[in-house]
Structures are given as structure tokens and as C-alpha cells.
Amino acid sequence: MSARPQKKRAARRILVAAAVLSTSGALIAAIPANAGETHTGAAKTGRYQDVQLLSFNDLHGNLEPPAGSSGRVTHLNEDGTTKTIDAGGVEYLATHLREARKGNTYSITAAAGDMVGASPLISGLFHDEPTIEALNGLDLDVTSVGNHEFDEGAKELARLQNGGCHPEDGCYNDSEEFEGANFPYLAANVTDEKTGKPILKPYWVWKKNGVKIGFIGVTLEGTPDIVSAEGVKGLKFGDETETINKYAKVLQKQGVKSIVALIHEGGAPASGAYNYNCDSPGPGDGISGPIVDIAKNVTPQVDALVTGHTHQAYACTINDPAGNPRTVTSAASFGRLYTDTTLTYDRWTGDIARTAVKSANHVVTRDVAKAADMTELINRWKALAAPVASKPIGYIAGEIGNTGTESPLGDMIADAQLAYAKSLDPEADLALMNPGGIRAPLTYAATGSEGDGVVTYGEAYTVQPFSNTVNLVDLTGAQVITALQQQVSGSNEASPKILQVSAGLTYTLDLTKAGAARVVTDSVKLNGAAIDPAATYRVAMNSFLAGGGDGFAELGKGANVLVGGDDLAAFESYLTANSSAATPYPVPAANRITIVK
């Protein structure tokens, strides 16, 4: 389901209706003619020119400071100890970026995708128009698309780029239409299945006083595996490395020899600290994950890689195919960090002097002045969202976190989906929830005037913003076990995706083993009885998993499918029915999966 009916009704109650934007038959419109825009500035001086590249990724519409652990970063002290720092919020990000640009006449700001999608209610309720407006105010020059840019489909992405009122909800500002992004979205490896042509501009060139730097933007090839089928219908996602290499040649032929790749794919450094030196030697150090192979195979013509998707922080060097070090960066997520990279441009060759490249991540601390224009933007959109966002829907006894192999919030959501499933079909047996669909914790401390322990609709929306439905399917016991094995095998072997399970389903996960063997088959039980491979079980899950998302192909083979209602509505109903001010919902123990390490 691509839209949440109750969200639309609520939006219509609080917003002024406007004329509906007519849509063309084309799959997606072209990027406006700001691509290749020439910037003016000081006269040329000397052979070498330092160019500042500020970058970030995976903002996900987090205009306000993210709650709980999602709004903190880890700092590694010189003595090896760590501390956490509160970070994020576009009011602070704007201030930090503007301060960083001072004294840098040659400065570019770029991003690596997932600027929108899976957003908190202040942005998601309005189809992420507030975030595009904020990015315009941040003077973002260019970004690649990410997988979440396709959550609402290619036509909606085109609208975010080009502007216009939403085709169903209309305009949110009765005095003017939504203007769209002032910056180009790049999608070099996303093509129309029928025409074979990129749906958006594949590259963009920044120019200033003879300095030319090209940007190629791609998202991960596996986007169709992690986005609803409707969102990527009619699209083809190509190999990241092959696409970058192809367009690097195009840029070279145009005389653009300095090239940066914006890649919505990433890796995992050995430390979670944003200032960890991932170039440090030794076993277990460095960085792993898909970006390593990409970096090793992207043509040496590309001078730096700005990456994302994994929500990790790193500023590393990985050798290119010629054996030369090349900078690879990522700035975590949610606007908590930005990366400052110095690219030294050689006017004689038109290329970047790689030996001079410097890069580091910086915290978007909240101890600086708020940017007044961002405060005004947030207050304006919050006022529109307030009647929906501030509605109390339940009470919790403490913070219910979303981290860990099995999380307390994962258990709670799975239980909510099972309860909803039983209301549709009393024979429902169990529920499974994908961890990536749980976007934030439920914080105990009040985020507004609601009081500690009160959960508002806005807070719940931040947890589950995807507009999925809760579906029921029939699976054999053998299929249930296979699905559990797919958590740690196939496309998920290198980076396991552990499903969150409803009460009654228990099993052991042995991380000392490899692949599918990590799931101890004879430990899988439902209400204390071993799962019968030949028996049929009625399983609840969201529509994303029911479509085989996140590499769970077996879940996409369910029979006797029943499409239920909205997953957030199911969560809201469950919390309302099972909590009160006198008896708040207890923090789940997260003890259904036994972990062996």
C-alpha cells in the first residue's frame, strides 16, 4: 500500500486543499536546467586550488534532533575510552555548514542519498516537502538518489525534484506551489525498463573560475530488494561500479578530469566511533562491506567516493585499481555528522592531486546557535502537523529501544502485529518484523508537553513511517525455518538481518557458526512445541516482508494471502488497548532469541 489513508484524512483536516497537479504519461520528468550551472567568484590564482567538499548522507527527513540513541554519536578519546555526544537537527547542521564554509571561496556541498523517506511525521506527513525545503536552505549542491527516494515511486521522486502539488493531497501552502529541489538528484544506474535511459540526470559538473569537478550519482543495485515493488515498478537498477566507470569516461571526454562519485552504498568500520582511524593497521581493523569491492574496482579516474546507506561513519582510504590511495567517506545518518574533505585541484592537469586529499568527519553538535531560517521552517511545518502529531496514543514504563540483535521495541511491534492479525483471523500463529522497519526508539522522556512516558502519534510515526499493511500468509513449518535461515545466509550472510518475533516463538542463534547453520533448527519452537516442518502456520508480517523484501524470498512464497490494514494503525491500537497512565506498557525483556557467541 503506497499511502496511509488515515494520514491523508488527517492531513486534509488540517491543510487547505488546492488544485491537484496533473501528471504526465512519462515515467519521470527530466531534471531542471540547473545541471552544469557555473558558479562565479574570485579570479584564478596559482596552479593549485583547494576545493572544500562538505558532505552528508541518510538524513531521512530528520529536521528536528533525533530522539534517544538515534541522536547521539560516539567519540573515541585518546586513551581508548569513549563518550557519547548529542548530535543532529537541521537548525544545528545549517549553522555548522555555514561556519565551515567561511573562508572557503571554493566550496561544494554534496550528499549520498536517502535525504527523504522513512522520515519523522513533521516531514513524512507532507510527503517530505519540508525536507526538500530545508535542503534548499542548506545550499545543497547535488545528491545521489538512495533507495528511500523510491518509497513513493518514481513519479513522486520527479515531483520532489521539479515541484508541484501532490497529486492526491494537493498543496500544503495555499499561497504557492511546492517549488521542488534547487539541487539535482543524480541516478546514473536507475533506468527506465522500456527506454533503457536514466530516469534522472546521471552526472553534474560544478564549475568555478576554470575549476571543474564532476559528480556521478548512483544508488545500490539491490534497491528493488529493500523497497516495495510498487515503488520501483518499471525501473532497472544497474551495477554501481560499471555505471560509475561508464560515466567517468563520458566526463573525461568532456574535459572533466576531477570526478567524485556519490554512492548510496556503504561499509562497516571496525569501530562505531565517528573519529576512528579506519586506516589503522592490524587484524580486525579497517572497513568491510560492499563499498570495499566497489572502491577497489571503480576507475582511478574517480578521485573520491562519498558513500552512505549503512548509517556508519568513516573517512578511509582504499586503494583504487591502480594501487593508489583514494578517499572513501560516510557521515553516519540523521544529520548527526558532516564530512569536510579538501580536494586539491591542479589547474595545469585539470585533475585532483590525490596525495593532498584530506578528509574528516565533524559532529553536528547542539552547542551552537540555531539557524533562524531552519527554526522558522520547523515551527511552520510543526504547526500544520500538530493536531495529528500531538495526539496521545499510549503510555510506556521506560524507554523501549530498537537496538540489539533482538530489541525490546521489535518484540513489542511483533506482538502488536500478531494481536491485529488475530482480530482478522483467530488462527494466526506468529508475527515477524524486519529490524530495518523500526526507525527509532520509543523514548520515555517527553519530547513536547505531553509528559514523560506518554507516546504520541508523532512518536509512533517516527518508529514506523513506511505505510505498510499487515498481511497474513500460510507458511509451512519448513518455510518458517528457511525464512529464519535467510536472516544469516544468502544476501544477508555478510550483514545479518534478524527478524523480530512475536511472543511464543523462540529459537537459538549460534553466531559461532556460519551461514544458515547459525539457526539451530531443532531449537525453533512455538509456544514450547517444536515447529513441525509439515504443518501449516498462519504468519503475520508487513507487506514489505510479504513481498520477499530484505532477502527473505521464502516469506514472499506464502499462500492464502490476506491483506490487512495499516501497520502503524495496528501498533497504535495495540498500545492504546494495552496501556494507561496507571498501568503503562512494560519494557519488553527481549529474551525470545537465545544468542550464542
C-alpha positions in Angstrom: 0.0 0.0 0.0 1.7 3.3 -1.1 -0.2 5.7 1.1 -1.7 5.7 4.6 -5.4 6.5 4.4 -5.8 7.9 7.9 -2.7 10.1 7.3 -4.4 11.6 4.2 -7.6 12.2 6.1 -5.7 13.9 8.9 -3.7 16.0 6.5 -6.9 17.1 4.8 -8.5 18.1 8.1 -5.6 20.5 8.9 -4.5 21.7 5.5 -6.1 23.9 2.9 -6.9 21.8 -0.2 -5.5 23.0 -3.5 -5.6 22.1 -7.2 -4.2 18.7 -7.9 -1.1 18.5 -10.0 -1.8 16.8 -13.3 0.6 14.0 -14.1 2.0 13.2 -17.5 2.3 9.8 -19.0 6.0 9.8 -18.8 7.6 7.7 -16.1 9.6 10.6 -14.8 10.5 14.1 -15.8 13.9 15.4 -16.6 15.9 17.3 -14.1 15.5 21.1 -14.4 18.2 23.0 -16.3 20.3 23.9 -13.3 22.6 21.0 -14.0 26.0 22.2 -15.1 25.4 25.7 -13.6 28.5 27.8 -13.4 29.4 29.5 -10.1 31.2 32.8 -10.1 33.8 34.0 -7.7 37.4 35.3 -7.3 39.9 35.3 -10.1 42.2 32.4 -10.8 45.3 32.3 -8.6 48.2 29.8 -8.9 48.4 26.3 -10.1 46.8 24.5 -7.2 43.4 25.4 -5.8 41.9 23.8 -2.7 38.3 22.9 -3.1 36.2 22.2 0.0 33.7 19.3 -0.3 31.2 19.2 2.5 29.0 16.0 2.5 26.5 14.1 4.4 24.1 11.2 3.8 21.0 9.4 5.1 19.2 12.4 6.5 15.8 10.6 6.3 13.8 13.8 6.9 15.2 14.3 10.4 14.7 18.0 10.6 14.4 18.0 14.4 17.2 16.5 16.6 16.7 12.7 16.5 15.5 11.1 19.8 17.4 8.7 22.0 20.4 6.8 20.7 19.5 7.9 17.2 20.5 11.4 18.2 23.9 10.6 19.6 27.4 9.8 18.2 30.3 8.0 19.9 33.6 9.9 20.3 36.8 7.9 20.8 39.2 9.5 23.3 42.9 9.3 23.0 43.1 7.0 26.0 40.9 4.5 24.3 37.7 5.3 26.3 34.6 6.6 24.6 31.9 9.1 25.3 28.6 10.0 23.6 27.7 13.4 22.2 24.2 14.6 21.4 24.1 15.5 17.7 21.8 16.3 14.8 19.0 18.6 13.8 18.9 20.9 10.7 19.0 24.0 12.8 22.4 23.0 14.0 23.5 21.4 10.7 22.9 24.7 8.9 25.0 26.6 11.4 27.8 24.1 11.2 27.9 24.0 7.4 27.7 27.8 7.1 30.6 28.2 9.6 32.6 25.5 7.8 32.2 27.4 4.5 33.7 30.7 5.9 37.0 31.5 4.3 36.5 28.8 1.6 35.7 30.5 -1.6 35.6 27.2 -3.4 33.1 25.1 -1.6 30.7 22.4 -2.7 28.0 20.6 -0.6 27.0 17.1 -1.7 25.0 14.2 -0.4 24.9 10.5 -0.9 21.2 9.7 -0.9 18.3 8.9 1.4 17.6 12.5 2.1 14.0 11.6 2.3 11.9 8.5 3.1 11.4 6.8 6.5 11.0 10.3 7.8 9.6 11.6 11.1 6.0 12.9 10.9 6.9 16.5 10.5 8.3 15.7 7.1 6.6 12.4 6.2 3.1 13.6 6.7 3.7 16.1 3.9 5.4 13.7 1.5 8.8 15.1 2.6 8.3 18.6 1.1 9.7 20.1 4.4 12.9 18.3 4.0 13.4 19.4 0.4 12.8 22.9 1.5 15.3 22.5 4.3 18.0 21.1 1.9 17.4 24.1 -0.4 18.1 26.3 2.7 21.2 24.3 3.5 22.6 25.2 0.0 22.9 21.5 -1.0 24.5 21.5 -4.5 23.9 17.9 -5.5 22.9 14.5 -4.2 22.6 10.9 -5.5 19.3 9.1 -5.0 19.1 6.4 -2.3 16.8 3.5 -2.0 14.3 5.5 0.1 13.9 8.1 -2.6 11.8 5.4 -4.3 9.5 4.7 -1.3 6.6 6.6 -3.0 7.7 5.7 -6.6 9.5 7.4 -9.5 6.7 9.9 -10.2 6.8 11.2 -6.7 10.6 11.5 -6.8 10.2 13.5 -10.0 7.8 15.8 -8.2 10.3 16.3 -5.4 12.8 17.3 -8.0 10.7 19.5 -10.2 8.0 20.8 -7.8 4.2 21.0 -8.0 1.4 20.0 -5.7 0.9 16.4 -4.6 -1.5 14.6 -7.0 -3.8 13.4 -4.2 -3.2 15.6 -1.1 -2.8 18.9 -3.1 -0.8 21.8 -1.9 0.0 22.4 1.7 0.7 26.1 1.3 -2.4 27.9 -0.1 -0.3 30.8 -1.4 2.1 29.0 -3.6 3.0 25.6 -5.1 5.8 23.4 -3.9 8.9 24.6 -5.8 10.9 21.3 -5.7 14.6 20.8 -5.2 17.1 23.6 -6.1 19.8 20.9 -6.5 19.9 18.0 -8.9 19.2 14.4 -7.9 21.6 12.0 -9.7 20.5 8.5 -10.6 23.1 7.2 -13.2 22.3 3.5 -12.6 18.5 3.8 -12.4 16.9 3.4 -15.9 13.5 3.1 -17.4 13.0 -0.6 -18.3 11.4 0.3 -21.6 13.8 3.0 -22.9 16.9 2.0 -21.1 17.6 5.7 -20.3 18.4 7.1 -16.8 15.3 8.4 -15.2 17.3 11.4 -13.8 20.5 13.1 -14.7 23.4 10.7 -14.3 26.0 13.4 -13.6 26.5 17.1 -12.8 29.5 19.4 -13.2 30.5 22.1 -10.7 32.4 25.0 -12.3 34.1 28.0 -10.9 36.9 30.1 -12.4 38.2 27.3 -14.6 37.9 24.7 -11.8 35.6 21.8 -13.0 34.6 18.9 -10.8 32.1 16.2 -12.0 29.7 14.3 -9.8 28.3 10.9 -10.7 25.4 9.6 -8.5 24.3 6.0 -8.0 22.2 4.0 -5.6 22.8 0.4 -4.6 22.0 -2.1 -7.2 20.0 -4.1 -4.7 17.4 -1.3 -4.2 14.5 -3.5 -5.5 15.2 -5.9 -2.7 14.6 -3.3 0.0 11.9 -1.1 -1.4 8.3 -2.1 -2.1 7.7 -3.5 -5.5 5.3 -0.7 -6.4 8.0 1.9 -5.6 10.4 0.6 -8.2 7.9 -0.7 -10.8 9.2 -0.1 -14.3 12.7 0.6 -13.2 16.0 -1.2 -13.6 18.9 -0.8 -11.2 22.4 -1.3 -12.7 25.8 -2.3 -11.3 27.3 0.6 -9.3 30.9 0.1 -10.4 30.1 -0.4 -14.1 27.8 2.6 -14.2 30.4 4.9 -12.5 33.1 3.8 -14.8 30.9 4.4 -17.8 30.1 7.9 -16.9 33.6 8.7 -15.8 34.6 8.1 -19.4 31.8 10.4 -20.5 33.1 13.2 -18.2 36.7 12.7 -19.3 35.6 13.1 -22.9 34.0 16.4 -21.9 37.3 17.6 -20.4 36.2 17.0 -16.8 39.1 15.1 -15.2 38.3 15.7 -11.5 35.4 13.3 -10.5 33.6 12.5 -7.3 31.2 9.5 -7.1 28.2 9.8 -4.8 27.3 6.3 -3.9 24.3 5.2 -1.8 26.1 2.0 -0.7 28.5 1.7 2.2 30.5 -0.3 4.6 31.1 -1.0 8.3 34.2 0.3 10.1 35.7 -1.8 12.9 34.7 0.8 15.4 31.4 2.7 15.9 33.2 5.9 16.9 32.9 8.6 14.3 36.6 9.6 14.7 38.0 6.1 14.5 41.1 5.8 12.2 39.9 3.2 9.8 43.3 3.3 8.1 45.0 1.9 11.2 46.8 -1.4 10.6 46.2 -4.7 12.2 43.7 -7.6 12.1 40.1 -6.6 12.7 40.8 -3.0 11.8 39.7 -1.0 8.8 36.4 -1.2 7.0 34.4 -4.1 5.5 31.2 -4.4 3.4 30.1 -3.8 -0.2 31.8 -0.4 -0.5 35.2 -2.1 -0.3 34.8 -4.1 -3.5 33.2 -1.1 -5.2 36.1 1.2 -4.2 38.7 -1.3 -5.4 37.1 -1.5 -8.8 35.9 2.0 -9.6 38.2 3.5 -12.2 41.2 5.6 -11.0 39.7 8.5 -12.9 37.4 9.0 -9.9 39.1 10.9 -7.2 36.9 10.4 -4.2 33.9 8.4 -3.1 31.1 9.8 -0.9 29.0 7.0 0.4 26.0 6.1 2.6 23.3 3.6 3.2 24.9 1.7 6.2 24.5 4.7 8.5 28.1 4.3 9.6 30.8 7.0 10.0 34.2 6.7 8.3 36.8 8.7 6.4 39.1 6.0 5.0 41.5 5.4 2.1 41.1 2.4 -0.1 43.4 1.7 -3.0 42.0 2.1 -6.5 42.7 -0.4 -9.2 46.0 1.3 -10.0 47.1 0.8 -6.4 46.8 4.5 -5.4 45.0 5.5 -2.1 41.6 7.1 -2.6 39.3 8.8 0.0 36.1 7.0 0.9 33.8 8.7 3.3 30.4 8.4 5.1 28.8 10.7 7.7 26.6 8.3 9.7 23.0 9.3 9.4 20.2 11.7 10.5 22.3 14.8 10.1 24.5 14.0 13.1 27.8 14.4 11.2 29.1 16.1 8.2 32.3 15.3 6.3 34.8 18.0 5.4 37.1 16.9 2.5 39.8 19.1 0.9 40.3 18.3 -2.8 43.4 20.0 -4.2 42.7 20.9 -7.9 45.6 21.1 -10.3 44.8 23.8 -12.9 47.6 22.5 -15.2 46.2 19.0 -15.5 42.5 19.6 -14.5 42.8 16.7 -12.1 42.9 16.3 -8.3 46.3 15.9 -6.7 45.4 12.8 -4.7 48.4 13.0 -2.4 46.9 16.2 -0.9 43.4 15.0 -0.2 42.4 15.4 3.4 39.1 14.3 5.0 37.5 14.1 8.4 34.0 13.8 10.0 32.7 16.5 12.3 29.9 16.3 14.8 26.8 18.4 14.3 26.8 19.5 18.0 23.9 21.2 19.6 26.0 23.8 21.5 25.9 26.3 18.6 23.3 28.9 17.7 20.3 27.6 15.9 19.9 28.8 12.3 16.9 31.1 12.4 15.6 30.2 9.0 15.6 26.5 9.9 13.8 27.2 13.2 11.2 29.1 11.3 10.8 26.2 8.8 10.4 23.6 11.6 7.9 25.7 13.5 5.8 26.4 10.4 5.5 22.7 9.5 5.1 21.6 13.1 2.1 23.9 13.5 0.5 22.2 10.5 1.3 18.7 11.8 0.4 19.4 15.5 -3.2 18.3 15.5 -2.1 14.9 14.3 1.4 14.6 15.9 0.5 15.6 19.5 -2.4 13.0 19.9 -1.5 10.7 22.8 -1.9 7.0 21.9 -0.5 5.2 24.9 1.9 5.0 27.9 5.2 3.2 28.4 7.1 2.4 31.7 10.5 3.3 30.3 12.5 3.8 27.1 11.8 1.0 24.7 14.9 0.7 22.5 15.3 -0.5 18.9 18.9 -1.7 19.0 20.4 -5.1 19.5 20.0 -8.5 17.8 16.6 -8.7 19.3 15.2 -5.4 20.5 12.5 -4.6 23.1 10.7 -2.5 20.5 11.0 -5.3 17.9 9.2 -7.6 20.3 6.5 -5.1 21.0 5.8 -4.4 17.3 5.7 -8.1 16.5 3.2 -8.6 19.4 1.1 -5.7 18.1 1.0 -7.2 14.6 0.1 -10.7 16.0 -2.7 -9.1 18.1 -4.0 -7.3 15.0 -3.7 -10.5 12.9 -5.8 -12.5 15.4 -8.5 -9.8 15.1 -8.7 -10.7 11.4 -8.1 -14.4 11.8 -8.2 -16.1 15.2 -6.0 -18.9 13.7 -3.0 -16.5 13.4 0.1 -18.2 15.0 3.0 -15.8 14.9 4.3 -12.5 13.6 7.7 -11.4 12.1 9.0 -7.9 11.8 12.0 -6.7 9.8 14.5 -4.7 12.0 15.1 -2.1 9.3 11.4 -1.1 9.5 11.9 0.1 13.1 13.3 3.5 12.6 13.6 5.0 16.2 13.2 4.0 19.8 10.2 4.9 21.9 11.6 7.4 24.4 10.3 7.8 27.9 11.2 11.4 28.3 8.7 13.8 26.9 9.5 15.3 23.6 6.9 18.1 24.0 4.3 19.0 26.5 2.7 15.5 26.6 4.6 14.4 29.8 7.1 11.6 30.5 6.0 8.1 29.4 3.3 9.4 27.1 3.6 8.1 23.5 2.2 10.5 20.9 1.1 9.6 17.3 4.1 11.6 16.0 6.5 9.5 18.1 4.9 6.3 16.8 5.0 7.5 13.3 8.7 8.1 13.6 9.1 4.5 14.6 7.0 3.1 11.7 6.8 5.6 8.9 6.6 3.2 5.8 2.8 2.9 5.2 3.0 -0.9 5.1 0.0 -3.1 5.6 -0.1 -6.1 8.0 -0.6 -9.2 5.9 -1.3 -12.8 6.8 0.0 -15.7 4.9 0.2 -19.5 5.2 3.7 -20.9 5.5 4.8 -24.5 6.3 7.0 -25.1 9.3 9.8 -25.8 6.8 9.3 -22.4 5.2 9.3 -20.7 8.6 12.7 -22.3 9.4 14.0 -21.4 5.9 13.0 -17.8 6.4 14.8 -17.8 9.8 17.9 -19.2 8.0 17.7 -16.5 5.4 18.4 -14.0 8.2 22.0 -15.1 8.2 22.6 -16.6 4.8 22.4 -15.7 1.1 22.4 -11.9 0.6 22.2 -11.5 4.4 25.1 -13.6 5.4 27.7 -10.8 5.5 25.3 -8.5 7.3 22.6 -10.5 9.1 19.0 -9.1 9.3 17.5 -10.7 12.4 13.7 -10.7 12.3 11.9 -9.6 15.4 9.5 -12.3 16.6 6.2 -12.3 18.5 5.7 -13.9 21.9 5.7 -17.7 21.8 8.3 -18.1 19.0 11.7 -19.0 20.4 15.0 -20.3 19.0 18.7 -20.3 19.3 21.0 -18.3 17.1 24.6 -19.6 17.2 26.9 -16.9 15.9 29.9 -19.1 16.3 28.8 -21.0 13.1 28.5 -19.8 9.5 25.5 -19.1 7.2 22.3 -21.0 7.6 23.8 -23.2 10.3 23.6 -20.3 12.7 19.9 -21.1 13.2 19.8 -24.1 15.5 16.9 -25.9 13.7 15.7 -28.2 16.5 15.5 -25.2 18.8 12.8 -23.4 16.8 9.6 -23.7 18.9 6.2 -22.1 19.0 4.6 -22.0 22.5 7.1 -24.6 23.7 6.4 -27.1 20.9 8.9 -27.8 18.1 7.9 -26.3 14.8 6.5 -29.1 12.6 8.1 -28.8 9.1 5.0 -30.4 7.5 2.4 -28.3 9.4 0.9 -25.0 8.1 1.2 -21.9 10.2 -0.6 -18.6 9.8 2.0 -15.9 9.9 1.6 -12.1 10.1 4.1 -9.7 8.7 4.2 -6.3 7.0 3.7 -6.0 3.2 7.4 -5.4 2.6 8.4 -8.7 4.1 5.4 -10.4 2.5 6.8 -9.3 -0.9 10.1 -11.0 -0.1 11.9 -7.8 0.9 15.3 -7.7 2.7 16.4 -11.0 1.1 13.5 -13.1 2.7 12.4 -14.8 -0.5 10.7 -17.6 1.4 8.3 -15.1 3.0 7.3 -14.0 -0.4 6.0 -17.5 -1.2 3.2 -17.5 1.4 -0.2 -18.9 0.4 -3.8 -17.8 1.2 -2.7 -14.1 1.5 -4.9 -11.7 3.4 -4.0 -8.1 3.1 -4.8 -6.3 6.3 -4.8 -2.6 7.4 -2.0 -0.1 8.1 0.8 -1.3 10.3 1.0 1.9 12.3 -2.7 1.8 13.0 -2.2 -1.8 14.3 0.6 -0.6 16.6 -1.5 2.4 17.8 -4.5 0.2 18.6 -2.3 -2.3 20.4 -0.6 0.3 22.6 -3.9 2.1 23.3 -5.6 -1.2 24.4 -2.6 -2.4 26.5 -1.6 0.7 28.4 -2.9 3.5 30.5 -1.4 6.2 32.7 -1.9 4.0 35.8 -0.5 0.8 34.0 2.0 1.8 31.4 3.3 -0.7 28.9 6.3 -2.5 30.5 9.7 -2.6 28.7 9.9 -6.0 26.9 12.7 -8.3 28.1 13.9 -9.2 24.5 14.5 -12.8 25.5 12.9 -14.8 22.7 16.1 -15.4 20.8 19.0 -17.1 22.6 22.3 -15.8 21.3 25.4 -17.9 21.4 28.6 -16.0 20.7 
